[in-house]
Amino acid sequence: MDKEKKVVTKWLYWFTFAVAVIAVYKILDQFAEITNWLKGLIGVLYPFIMAIIIAYLFYIPCRGIESRLRKIGIKKMARGLSILIVYLIAILICVLIIKFIIPSISESIVDLVNNLPTYYNRAKEAIRQMPEDSILNRINAIEIIEGLGNVDLTQYLNLENLGQYIKGVLGLATTLFDIFVTLIVSVYILAERTEILNFARRFCKAVFKTDTYKVIGKNFRRTNEVFFKFLSSQILDGFVVGVLVSVAMSILHVKYAVLLGFMIGLFNLIPYLGAVIAVVISAIITALTGGISQAIWMLVVVIVLQQIDANIINPRITGTSLNISPILVIFSVTLFGAYFGIIGMFLAVPIVTVIKLGIEDYISIRNHGKIIEPAIEKKTIVSQK
């Protein structure tokens, strides 16, 4: 009987394995069709995905305003009023950006592109006047600049094409119907967030065991805290840095101050690497438009502002650090950026932080009760004669 059972189990195993192989083959064989189907599904769900993201970002402000309204005696309409206030503030910020910041940035981009030949010739002349043993001549900077000069950016970046690009992006990504659905769904998610969370808790409690349910709840809260803290703080901090750097550059009479300032603020969303890349680009543009001395002053001011941001502004916005090694940050940003582009670079830190916390929990559980000797560097003892 046991022998027959083993034979049946063996054949059942091989049958399951064969079915799995066929299923994988069919999936790979129709990969293009599955990809197209997924793209279509994402396109249909796009307004709902955007609504979840908006509601996620607006959750903490709504909760804070609702709490204050309840304290002053407004209880029945506290949630609705808090949602209305947050959306009015968001709309006001968008209007101010569209009215004042975007026109200035657009004009700067067009002017920069139109004047590129002048800056190109100026850079070549400055390098030619340098001593032959200078570092720029050693790396054949003239040849590099001449190679860049063959790229005609004016055909890609002019006022007419810029407007067409913006219209194209808006037309593809967000139609009027998508915007309407996104706003309505995000409002409903914020209004019914308590019911949604309670349903999710009851569902998980019904499906999973008690210990598993507790672990899921703990990881969900921790992941939510990491992601929200990082996303909200980085966006707010990037905006603050953009404004401060733009004002400082304007005081120094740096050309394209608003464009460069908000470029630094935008790149500041990418930890470590983003700020360095943006500052280097800004220094090069400032040197071409205003000279070396102005570029040096700009670098000094921007570095001082970044230190103020890193040590004073950002900790106050973030609250507490994510406690992740700079080496791991640079590695994760590089890796995710290579595979997922700008979005990957931006989300690399919170994703790796969550993975790191999960690994630390696993190590802690596995090493519970074990004695771990700390690593001690061996010191070389030198005898003194």
C-alpha positions as CSV (number, residue, x, y, z in Angstrom):
1,M,0.0,0.0,0.0
2,D,2.8,2.4,0.9
3,K,4.6,1.5,-2.3
4,E,1.6,2.2,-4.4
5,K,1.1,5.6,-2.6
6,K,4.7,6.5,-3.3
7,V,4.3,5.7,-7.0
8,V,1.1,7.8,-7.2
9,T,2.8,10.7,-5.4
10,K,5.8,10.4,-7.8
11,W,3.6,10.5,-10.9
12,L,1.5,13.3,-9.4
13,Y,4.7,15.3,-8.8
14,W,5.9,14.8,-12.4
15,F,2.5,15.6,-13.8
16,T,2.4,18.9,-11.8
17,F,5.9,19.7,-12.9
18,A,5.0,19.1,-16.6
19,V,1.9,21.3,-16.3
20,A,4.0,24.0,-14.8
21,V,6.6,23.8,-17.6
22,I,3.8,24.0,-20.2
23,A,2.2,26.9,-18.5
24,V,5.5,28.8,-18.4
25,Y,6.2,28.0,-22.0
26,K,2.7,29.3,-23.0
27,I,3.3,32.5,-21.0
28,L,6.7,33.1,-22.7
29,D,5.3,32.2,-26.1
30,Q,2.5,34.8,-25.8
31,F,4.6,37.3,-23.8
32,A,3.9,40.1,-26.3
33,E,0.1,39.6,-26.0
34,I,0.3,39.4,-22.3
35,T,2.4,42.6,-22.2
36,N,-0.1,44.4,-24.4
37,W,-3.0,43.2,-22.2
38,L,-1.2,44.4,-19.1
39,K,-0.5,47.8,-20.7
40,G,-4.2,48.1,-21.6
41,L,-5.2,47.2,-18.1
42,I,-2.9,49.7,-16.6
43,G,-4.3,52.3,-19.0
44,V,-7.8,51.6,-17.8
45,L,-6.8,51.6,-14.2
46,Y,-4.5,54.7,-14.5
47,P,-7.0,57.2,-13.0
48,F,-7.5,54.9,-10.0
49,I,-3.8,54.4,-9.5
50,M,-3.3,58.1,-9.6
51,A,-6.2,58.6,-7.2
52,I,-4.6,56.2,-4.7
53,I,-1.3,58.0,-4.9
54,I,-2.9,61.4,-4.4
55,A,-5.0,60.1,-1.5
56,Y,-1.9,58.6,0.0
57,L,0.1,61.9,-0.2
58,F,-2.9,63.9,1.2
59,Y,-3.7,61.5,4.0
60,I,-1.5,63.0,6.7
61,P,-2.4,66.6,6.0
62,C,-6.1,65.7,6.0
63,R,-5.8,63.7,9.2
64,G,-3.9,66.6,10.9
65,I,-6.5,69.3,9.8
66,E,-9.4,67.0,10.8
67,S,-7.9,66.5,14.2
68,R,-7.6,70.3,14.7
69,L,-11.2,70.8,13.6
70,R,-12.5,68.3,16.0
71,K,-10.6,70.0,18.9
72,I,-12.3,73.3,18.2
73,G,-15.8,71.6,18.2
74,I,-16.4,70.8,14.5
75,K,-17.0,67.1,14.5
76,K,-19.7,66.1,12.0
77,M,-18.2,68.0,9.1
78,A,-14.5,67.7,10.2
79,R,-13.5,65.1,7.6
80,G,-15.2,66.8,4.7
81,L,-13.8,70.2,5.6
82,S,-10.3,68.8,6.0
83,I,-10.4,67.3,2.5
84,L,-11.8,70.5,1.0
85,I,-9.0,72.6,2.7
86,V,-6.2,70.3,1.6
87,Y,-7.5,70.2,-2.1
88,L,-7.9,74.0,-2.1
89,I,-4.3,74.4,-0.9
90,A,-3.1,72.0,-3.5
91,I,-5.0,73.8,-6.3
92,L,-3.6,77.1,-5.1
93,I,0.0,75.8,-5.2
94,C,-0.6,74.4,-8.7
95,V,-2.0,77.7,-9.9
96,L,1.0,79.7,-8.5
97,I,3.4,77.3,-10.1
98,I,1.7,77.5,-13.5
99,K,1.3,81.3,-13.2
100,F,4.8,82.3,-12.0
101,I,7.3,79.4,-12.1
102,I,6.6,77.5,-15.3
103,P,6.6,80.6,-17.6
104,S,10.0,81.7,-16.2
105,I,11.4,78.2,-16.6
106,S,10.1,77.8,-20.2
107,E,11.6,81.2,-21.2
108,S,14.9,80.2,-19.6
109,I,15.0,76.9,-21.5
110,V,14.2,78.6,-24.8
111,D,16.8,81.3,-24.3
112,L,19.5,78.8,-23.2
113,V,18.9,76.7,-26.3
114,N,19.0,79.7,-28.6
115,N,22.3,80.9,-27.1
116,L,24.0,77.6,-27.0
117,P,26.2,78.4,-30.1
118,T,27.5,81.5,-28.3
119,Y,28.3,79.6,-25.1
120,Y,29.8,76.8,-27.2
121,N,32.2,79.2,-28.9
122,R,33.0,80.9,-25.6
123,A,33.9,77.6,-24.0
124,K,36.2,76.7,-26.9
125,E,37.9,80.1,-26.7
126,A,38.4,79.9,-23.0
127,I,40.0,76.4,-23.2
128,R,42.3,77.5,-26.1
129,Q,43.6,80.3,-24.0
130,M,44.6,77.9,-21.2
131,P,48.2,76.7,-20.8
132,E,49.1,73.6,-22.8
133,D,49.8,71.5,-19.7
134,S,46.4,72.3,-18.1
135,I,44.1,69.4,-17.2
136,L,41.4,70.4,-19.7
137,N,43.9,70.3,-22.5
138,R,45.2,66.9,-21.3
139,I,41.8,65.3,-21.6
140,N,41.2,66.8,-25.0
141,A,38.3,69.0,-23.9
142,I,38.3,70.8,-27.2
143,E,37.5,67.6,-29.1
144,I,34.7,66.8,-26.6
145,I,33.2,70.2,-26.9
146,E,33.4,70.0,-30.7
147,G,31.6,66.7,-30.6
148,L,28.9,68.2,-28.5
149,G,28.6,71.1,-30.9
150,N,27.5,68.7,-33.6
151,V,24.3,68.0,-31.6
152,D,21.6,70.3,-32.8
153,L,19.4,70.8,-29.7
154,T,17.3,73.6,-31.2
155,Q,15.3,71.2,-33.3
156,Y,14.2,69.5,-30.1
157,L,13.9,72.4,-27.7
158,N,12.2,75.5,-29.0
159,L,9.1,77.2,-27.9
160,E,6.8,75.6,-30.5
161,N,8.1,72.1,-30.0
162,L,8.1,72.6,-26.2
163,G,4.4,73.4,-26.3
164,Q,3.8,70.4,-28.5
165,Y,5.6,68.1,-26.1
166,I,3.6,69.4,-23.1
167,K,0.3,69.0,-25.0
168,G,1.3,65.5,-26.1
169,V,2.2,64.4,-22.6
170,L,-1.0,65.8,-21.2
171,G,-3.0,64.3,-24.0
172,L,-1.5,60.8,-23.5
173,A,-1.2,60.7,-19.7
174,T,-4.2,62.7,-18.5
175,T,-7.3,63.4,-20.5
176,L,-10.0,65.5,-18.9
177,F,-12.0,62.4,-18.1
178,D,-9.0,60.8,-16.3
179,I,-8.4,64.0,-14.3
180,F,-12.1,64.1,-13.3
181,V,-12.2,60.4,-12.3
182,T,-8.8,60.7,-10.4
183,L,-10.0,63.7,-8.3
184,I,-13.4,62.1,-7.5
185,V,-12.0,58.7,-6.6
186,S,-9.2,60.3,-4.5
187,V,-11.8,62.3,-2.5
188,Y,-13.9,59.2,-1.9
189,I,-10.8,57.2,-0.7
190,L,-9.9,60.0,1.8
191,A,-13.5,60.3,2.9
192,E,-13.9,56.5,3.4
193,R,-10.4,55.7,4.5
194,T,-11.5,54.3,7.9
195,E,-13.9,51.9,6.3
196,I,-11.3,50.8,3.7
197,L,-8.7,50.1,6.4
198,N,-11.1,48.3,8.6
199,F,-12.2,46.1,5.7
200,A,-8.6,45.3,4.9
201,R,-7.9,44.4,8.6
202,R,-10.9,42.1,8.8
203,F,-10.1,40.4,5.5
204,C,-6.5,39.7,6.6
205,K,-7.6,38.5,10.0
206,A,-10.1,36.1,8.3
207,V,-7.6,34.7,5.8
208,F,-4.4,34.5,7.8
209,K,-3.4,33.0,11.1
210,T,-3.0,35.2,14.2
211,D,0.8,35.4,14.1
212,T,0.8,36.0,10.3
213,Y,-1.8,38.7,10.7
214,K,0.3,40.5,13.3
215,V,3.4,40.3,11.1
216,I,1.5,41.6,8.1
217,G,0.1,44.5,10.2
218,K,3.5,45.3,11.6
219,N,5.2,45.3,8.2
220,F,2.3,47.3,6.6
221,R,2.6,50.0,9.2
222,R,6.4,50.2,9.0
223,T,6.3,50.2,5.1
224,N,3.7,52.9,5.1
225,E,5.7,55.0,7.6
226,V,8.9,54.7,5.5
227,F,7.3,55.4,2.2
228,F,5.2,58.3,3.4
229,K,8.0,59.9,5.4
230,F,10.4,59.7,2.4
231,L,8.0,60.7,-0.3
232,S,6.4,63.7,1.5
233,S,9.6,64.9,3.0
234,Q,11.6,64.7,-0.2
235,I,9.0,66.5,-2.3
236,L,8.6,69.3,0.3
237,D,12.3,69.5,0.8
238,G,13.0,69.6,-2.9
239,F,10.5,72.5,-3.3
240,V,12.1,74.4,-0.4
241,V,15.6,73.9,-1.8
242,G,14.4,75.0,-5.3
243,V,13.0,78.2,-3.9
244,L,16.0,79.0,-1.7
245,V,18.5,78.3,-4.4
246,S,16.5,80.3,-7.0
247,V,16.4,83.3,-4.7
248,A,20.1,83.1,-3.8
249,M,21.0,82.8,-7.5
250,S,18.8,85.8,-8.3
251,I,20.6,87.9,-5.7
252,L,23.9,86.9,-7.3
253,H,22.5,87.9,-10.7
254,V,23.0,84.4,-12.1
255,K,21.4,84.0,-15.5
256,Y,18.6,81.3,-15.6
257,A,18.4,81.5,-11.8
258,V,14.9,80.0,-11.5
259,L,15.6,77.3,-14.0
260,L,18.9,76.3,-12.3
261,G,17.4,76.6,-8.8
262,F,14.4,74.3,-9.5
263,M,16.6,71.9,-11.4
264,I,18.7,71.6,-8.2
265,G,15.6,71.2,-6.2
266,L,14.2,68.5,-8.6
267,F,17.5,66.6,-8.6
268,N,17.7,66.9,-4.9
269,L,14.9,64.3,-4.8
270,I,17.5,61.7,-5.7
271,P,19.8,61.2,-2.7
272,Y,23.5,62.0,-2.9
273,L,24.0,61.7,-6.7
274,G,21.2,64.0,-7.8
275,A,22.4,67.1,-5.9
276,V,26.0,66.6,-7.2
277,I,24.9,66.2,-10.8
278,A,22.6,69.3,-10.7
279,V,25.2,71.5,-9.0
280,V,27.9,70.5,-11.6
281,I,25.5,71.3,-14.5
282,S,24.6,74.6,-12.9
283,A,28.2,75.5,-12.3
284,I,29.0,74.8,-16.0
285,I,26.1,76.9,-17.3
286,T,26.9,79.7,-14.8
287,A,30.6,79.7,-15.9
288,L,29.5,80.0,-19.6
289,T,26.9,82.7,-19.0
290,G,28.6,84.8,-16.2
291,G,32.2,83.8,-15.9
292,I,34.3,81.7,-13.6
293,S,34.1,84.1,-10.6
294,Q,30.3,84.1,-10.7
295,A,30.3,80.3,-10.9
296,I,32.6,80.0,-7.9
297,W,30.4,82.3,-5.9
298,M,27.4,80.3,-7.0
299,L,29.0,77.1,-5.9
300,V,29.9,78.5,-2.5
301,V,26.4,79.7,-1.9
302,V,24.7,76.5,-3.1
303,I,27.0,74.3,-1.0
304,V,26.2,76.4,2.1
305,L,22.5,76.2,1.4
306,Q,22.7,72.4,0.9
307,Q,24.5,72.1,4.2
308,I,21.8,74.1,5.9
309,D,19.2,71.9,4.2
310,A,21.0,68.7,5.2
311,N,21.6,69.6,8.8
312,I,18.6,71.9,9.7
313,I,15.7,72.0,7.2
314,N,15.6,68.3,6.1
315,P,15.8,66.8,9.6
316,R,12.9,69.1,10.7
317,I,10.8,68.1,7.7
318,T,11.6,64.4,7.9
319,G,11.6,64.1,11.6
320,T,13.9,61.2,11.9
321,S,16.4,59.6,9.5
322,L,15.7,56.4,7.6
323,N,19.0,55.1,9.1
324,I,20.5,53.6,6.0
325,S,24.1,53.6,5.0
326,P,25.3,56.1,2.3
327,I,27.0,53.2,0.4
328,L,23.7,51.3,0.3
329,V,21.9,54.5,-0.8
330,I,24.3,55.1,-3.7
331,F,24.2,51.4,-4.7
332,S,20.4,51.2,-4.7
333,V,20.0,54.5,-6.6
334,T,22.5,53.4,-9.3
335,L,20.9,49.9,-9.6
336,F,17.3,51.0,-9.7
337,G,18.1,53.9,-11.9
338,A,19.8,51.6,-14.5
339,Y,16.6,49.4,-14.7
340,F,13.7,51.7,-13.9
341,G,15.0,55.2,-14.8
342,I,14.2,58.4,-12.8
343,I,11.3,56.8,-11.0
344,G,13.5,53.9,-9.9
345,M,16.2,56.4,-8.6
346,F,13.6,58.2,-6.6
347,L,12.0,55.1,-5.1
348,A,15.2,53.2,-4.5
349,V,15.8,54.4,-1.0
350,P,12.4,53.6,0.6
351,I,12.3,50.2,-1.2
352,V,15.8,49.2,0.0
353,T,15.0,50.6,3.5
354,V,12.0,48.3,3.7
355,I,14.0,45.3,2.4
356,K,16.8,46.1,4.9
357,L,14.3,46.2,7.9
358,G,12.8,42.9,6.8
359,I,16.3,41.3,6.6
360,E,17.2,42.7,10.0
361,D,14.0,41.2,11.5
362,Y,14.8,37.8,9.9
363,I,18.3,37.9,11.3
364,S,17.1,38.9,14.7
365,I,14.5,36.1,14.8
366,R,17.1,33.5,13.6
367,N,19.7,34.7,16.0
368,H,17.4,34.9,19.0
369,G,19.2,33.4,22.0
370,K,22.5,33.0,20.2
371,I,25.6,34.7,21.4
372,I,27.1,36.8,18.7
373,E,30.6,38.0,19.2
374,P,31.2,41.6,18.0
375,A,33.7,42.2,15.2
376,I,36.9,43.6,16.6
377,E,39.6,45.0,14.4
378,K,43.0,43.5,15.1
379,K,45.6,46.1,16.0
380,T,49.2,45.7,15.0
381,I,51.6,46.1,17.9
382,V,54.8,47.7,17.0
383,S,57.7,47.2,19.4
384,Q,59.5,50.3,20.4
385,K,63.3,50.0,20.7
